[in-house]
């Protein structure tokens, strides 16, 4: 993220954790790394959407946000201890398939 974006991002995570009652932890090696503004915004928006979904739907008590830079790649990983989603369609849909 831009040098001044990291504190704002951590502040956003803290605010969301306080508001939702869910513990949100962040691990990052990007604090001193400069990232283009458009990439920083994209990372923020992706994290924002993933956190919103986890808070609303997962029933999680813990969310971990990891930002990692390795060479010229930036990784964003968001994990929670919630219920997850079904990976197969419900039985009524499987039985209707041709």
Secondary structure, DSSP 8 states (H G I E B T S, - for coil): --TTHHHHHHHHHHHHHHHHT-EEEEEES-TT----HHHHHHHHHHHHHHHHHIIIII--SEEEEEEEEETTEEEEEEEE-S----SS--HHHHHH--
